[in-house]
Amino acid sequence: MVAGKFKPFDGDTELVPGIRAVAARGHTPGHSTCLVGSKGYTFLPVNYSGLK
């Protein structure tokens, strides 16, 4: 990590235009996911790594 480049956030926050951090409350405090939006579309990446 480059010194001075990390900016902590809390809750729902727009990180850069089109990318928004969204609180994903659950068993892990501070957990978040990202919504990616462009040209009227929104994408929410989902990871089911616990499934086999």
Secondary structure, DSSP 4 states (H G I P E B T S, - for coil): --TT------SSEEEETTEEEEE--SSSTT-EEEEEEETTEEE-----TT--
